[in-house]
Amino acid sequence: MKALDTFSRRLSRTFAVIASLTIALIMLLTVADVVRRSLTGRSIPGTTEFSEVFLVAAAFLGLAYAMRTGAHVAVDLVIERMPARAGRIIFTAGMVLALAVLVWMMFQTGNAALRSISAGEYRYGLIQVPIWPAKAVIPLALAALILECVVTLAKTWRSGTAEDGATEAGAEGRA
């Protein structure tokens, strides 16, 4: 379990760094476009198209880190008021349902990514921008999120309460 947790932590942090760099790239591209437009009256071709593709990566690559650090939205009013065992069972049921949906999403987006890659799919605008890289990032990011969910679930059962497993995962990002 320790090795899986370490791998998951490193993967989620790496993806978070890439997501952050992608956001910075979008910002730089947008600023450069605004400066060029104000100086020359013309935009940088493809700015909007590339920003759309980069935004997909920025959004999805941050999901696993958000799960690890507890930065996602959570409403645990009911579970907090339950006995530890009941809270853990309800939390587990929710996580298993979430995992089932995430696994389904990963396979569906993975198939879409494979089709996009094999077709060499592009977005047409002022210039041709490949969109298959964005489609390929989505199932990879979902796989990292699934791994984080499994780690959180294991921590929950190891700690004995749903609160402690989720808190332990969240405390890591605040430490």
PyMOL commands that set and color helices and strands:
alter all, ss='L'
color gray80, all
select helices_A, chain A and resi 2-40+47-61+63-69+77-80+84-119+132-159+162-174
alter helices_A, ss='H'
color red, helices_A
select strands_A, chain A and resi 122-124+128-130
alter strands_A, ss='S'
color yellow, strands_A
deselect
rebuild
show_as cartoon
